[in-house]
Amino acid sequence: MRLTPGRAVALMVLVALMWSTAGVVTRHLEQARHFEVTFWRSFFTLLSLLVLLPLWQGRSGFTALRRSGPLFWVSGLCWGVMFTAFMLALQRMPVANVLITLALGPFFTALCARICIGHPVARRTWIAIAVAGAGIAWMYGSQMQSMALGGTLVALCVPVAGALNWTLVQHSQGQGHRVDLVPAVLVGALLSVLATLPLALPLQASARDVGLLALLGLVQLALPCVWAVRCAQVLKAPEIALLGLLEVIFGIVLAWVGAGEQPGPAVLAGGALVIGALFFNELWAWKEQK
């Protein structure tokens, strides 16, 4: 089916909803903990992509693995870090805190692109970064116990790795070397599996846990990642970033309604600053592009 801009917007809303289910699902696990949770989700993501990739790209999808350059494998490593750190952070902090921390990704990307490849940062983005920084300080100001600090540092690995990933991909494409993102996601899932399996042993997840994590691997990660890459071929980057913000809203609501995890006033206030800063920055960028 041809993906029109209208269909791409609707699909990105669905993608954001699917991404947002990780928090509420992990709150209903019975026995799986820490690295085992990450292992099973990455394992089922890997299995799902091994089926989805040839359906979507044919044999050329696996050909990219053999013919790819160093930046492709660095991109895969970044995906692996994001997959692993995200699930570990969810087990150390409330869902709202993790998702709002992840929303800093576009700001880290702007800074990384400025430092690594010399891309200028617009004044509106500097203002948005300052406002978002104030929001994060407000959100965590009263929660800086050792556990919260550790969880925050783990969660920050996700937007930092994402910023490095998108900067490398953008730089590579600017040099005429296209990085195929879906095979890179597959490599990331494989690296996450290999890294977490030794730390996950002995495996203690119940059959129900494995079923829930298999659902996450397919529905929360593999399918939406493939669809998001497809949407990025139709929509502009600011539009993707704006629609991706729905993951934060959906995720907080789902964890609140489905697991009784109500965010505190400081989280809501600080999160509003972060999301508001990102929203207006991306909306401004979208208007400039139009």
C-alpha positions in Angstrom: 0.0 0.0 0.0 1.3 3.4 -1.0 2.0 5.5 2.2 0.6 9.0 1.8 1.5 11.7 4.3 -1.9 11.3 5.9 -1.5 7.6 6.3 2.1 8.1 7.6 0.8 10.4 10.3 -1.8 7.8 11.4 0.8 5.1 11.3 3.2 7.1 13.5 0.4 7.6 16.1 0.0 3.9 16.1 3.8 3.4 16.4 3.9 5.8 19.4 1.1 3.8 21.1 2.9 0.5 20.5 6.2 1.9 21.8 4.4 3.2 24.9 3.3 -0.3 26.1 6.7 -1.4 27.5 6.2 0.3 30.9 2.7 -1.1 31.7 3.6 -4.6 30.5 6.8 -4.9 32.6 4.8 -3.9 35.7 2.8 -7.2 35.3 5.8 -9.6 35.1 5.8 -12.3 37.8 9.4 -13.6 38.1 11.6 -12.1 35.3 13.9 -9.4 36.6 16.6 -7.0 35.5 18.8 -8.5 32.7 16.5 -11.4 32.1 13.7 -9.0 31.1 16.0 -7.3 28.6 17.3 -10.6 27.3 13.8 -12.0 26.5 12.5 -8.8 24.9 15.7 -8.5 22.7 15.5 -12.2 21.8 12.0 -12.0 20.6 12.7 -8.7 18.8 15.6 -10.5 17.0 13.3 -13.4 16.0 10.6 -11.1 14.8 13.0 -9.1 12.6 14.5 -12.2 11.1 11.0 -12.8 9.8 10.0 -9.2 9.0 13.2 -8.2 7.2 13.0 -10.6 4.3 9.2 -9.9 4.0 9.8 -6.2 3.7 13.1 -6.0 1.8 13.6 -9.5 0.4 17.1 -11.0 0.3 18.6 -7.5 0.0 17.9 -7.0 3.7 20.5 -9.6 4.7 22.8 -8.6 1.9 23.2 -5.3 3.7 24.7 -7.1 6.6 27.5 -8.5 4.5 28.3 -5.3 2.5 27.9 -2.8 5.2 30.7 -0.5 6.4 31.9 0.4 9.9 29.2 3.0 10.5 26.5 0.4 10.0 27.9 -1.7 12.9 28.3 1.4 15.1 24.6 2.1 14.4 23.8 -1.5 15.4 25.8 -1.0 18.6 23.9 2.2 19.4 20.6 0.3 18.9 21.8 -2.4 21.3 22.7 0.1 24.0 19.2 1.7 23.6 17.4 -1.6 23.8 19.3 -2.7 26.9 19.4 0.6 28.9 15.7 1.3 28.3 14.5 -1.9 29.9 17.0 -1.7 32.8 15.9 1.9 33.5 12.2 0.8 33.5 13.0 -1.6 36.4 14.8 1.1 38.4 12.5 4.1 38.0 8.8 5.0 37.4 7.6 4.8 33.8 7.0 8.6 33.7 10.5 9.4 34.7 12.0 7.1 32.1 9.9 8.3 29.3 10.4 12.0 30.0 14.2 11.4 30.2 14.1 9.7 26.8 12.2 12.7 25.4 15.5 14.6 25.7 16.8 12.7 22.6 16.2 15.5 20.0 18.2 18.0 22.2 21.1 15.5 22.6 21.0 14.9 18.9 21.3 18.7 18.1 24.2 19.0 20.5 25.9 15.9 19.1 25.5 17.1 15.6 27.0 20.4 16.6 30.0 18.9 18.3 30.7 16.0 15.9 29.9 17.3 12.4 29.6 21.0 12.9 25.9 21.5 12.4 24.7 24.8 13.7 22.2 24.8 16.6 19.3 27.3 16.1 18.7 29.8 18.9 15.2 28.4 19.5 16.8 25.0 20.2 19.3 26.5 22.7 16.3 28.1 24.5 14.4 24.8 24.4 17.4 22.9 25.8 17.6 25.4 28.7 13.9 25.0 29.5 14.1 21.2 29.2 17.1 21.2 31.5 15.1 23.2 34.1 12.3 20.7 33.8 14.7 17.7 34.4 16.2 19.5 37.4 12.7 20.1 38.8 11.6 16.6 38.2 14.6 14.9 39.9 15.4 17.6 42.4 13.5 15.9 45.3 14.4 12.3 44.2 18.2 12.2 44.0 18.6 9.1 46.2 21.2 6.6 45.0 18.6 4.4 43.3 17.0 7.3 41.5 20.4 8.6 40.4 21.5 5.2 39.1 18.2 4.8 37.2 18.6 8.3 35.7 22.1 7.6 34.5 20.9 4.3 32.9 18.0 6.1 31.2 20.2 8.8 29.9 22.2 6.2 28.0 19.2 5.9 25.6 19.0 9.4 24.3 22.8 9.7 24.2 23.1 6.6 22.2 20.2 7.7 20.0 21.8 11.1 19.4 25.1 9.4 18.4 23.2 7.0 16.1 21.2 9.6 14.2 24.3 11.9 13.9 26.3 9.1 12.4 23.5 8.1 10.0 23.0 11.7 8.9 26.7 12.2 8.4 27.0 8.9 6.5 24.1 9.8 4.2 25.7 13.2 3.6 28.8 11.5 2.3 26.7 9.3 0.0 26.8 6.2 2.1 23.3 5.1 3.1 22.9 3.2 6.4 20.0 0.8 6.2 18.3 1.2 9.6 16.2 -1.9 9.8 19.1 -4.4 9.5 20.9 -2.1 12.0 18.0 -2.6 14.4 18.4 -6.4 13.9 22.1 -6.1 14.8 21.2 -4.1 17.9 18.8 -6.8 19.1 21.5 -9.4 18.5 24.1 -7.5 20.5 21.6 -6.9 23.3 20.9 -10.7 23.4 24.6 -11.6 23.5 25.4 -9.0 26.2 22.5 -9.8 28.6 22.3 -13.6 28.3 25.3 -14.3 30.6 23.9 -11.8 33.2 20.4 -13.2 32.9 21.3 -16.7 33.9 19.8 -18.7 35.5 16.6 -17.9 33.6 13.6 -17.7 36.0 10.9 -16.2 34.0 7.5 -17.9 34.1 5.7 -19.0 31.0 3.4 -15.9 31.4 6.4 -13.6 31.6 8.0 -15.1 28.5 4.7 -14.6 26.7 4.4 -11.0 27.7 8.1 -10.3 26.7 7.5 -12.0 23.4 4.6 -9.6 22.9 6.9 -6.7 23.6 9.6 -8.0 21.3 7.1 -8.1 18.3 4.5 -5.5 19.0 6.4 -2.9 21.1 9.7 -3.0 19.3 10.1 -4.9 16.0 6.9 -3.9 14.2 6.9 -0.2 15.2 10.6 0.2 14.5 10.1 -1.1 10.9 7.0 1.1 10.5 8.8 4.2 11.9 11.6 3.8 9.4 9.0 3.6 6.6 7.2 6.7 7.9 10.5 8.6 8.0 10.7 8.2 4.2 7.5 10.2 3.9 7.4 12.7 6.8 10.0 15.3 7.8 12.1 14.9 10.8 10.3 17.5 13.0 7.0 15.8 12.2 8.4 12.5 13.3 9.7 14.0 16.5 6.4 15.7 17.3 4.4 12.5 16.7 7.0 10.5 18.7 6.2 12.7 21.7 2.9 10.8 21.9 4.8 7.9 23.3 5.5 9.8 26.5 1.8 10.7 27.0 0.5 7.3 26.1 3.1 5.6 28.3 2.3 7.6 31.4 -1.4 7.2 30.9 -1.1 3.4 30.3 1.1 2.9 33.4 -1.3 5.1 35.5 -4.5 3.3 34.3 -3.0 -0.2 33.8 -0.6 -0.5 36.7 -1.7 2.2 39.2 1.6 4.1 38.8 0.6 7.6 39.4 3.3 10.2 38.6 4.0 12.8 41.4 3.5 16.6 41.1 7.2 17.2 40.5 7.3 14.7 37.7 4.2 16.1 36.0 5.5 19.7 36.3 9.0 19.0 35.2 7.8 16.7 32.4 5.4 19.4 31.2 8.5 21.7 30.8 10.5 19.1 28.9 7.6 18.1 26.6 6.5 21.7 26.1 10.0 22.8 25.2 10.4 19.9 22.7 6.9 20.5 21.2 7.4 24.2 20.5 11.0 23.6 19.2 9.9 20.9 16.7 6.7 22.8 15.8 8.8 25.9 15.0 11.2 23.8 12.9 8.3 22.3 11.0 6.9 25.7 10.2 10.3 26.9 9.0 10.5 23.9 6.7 7.1 24.6 5.3 
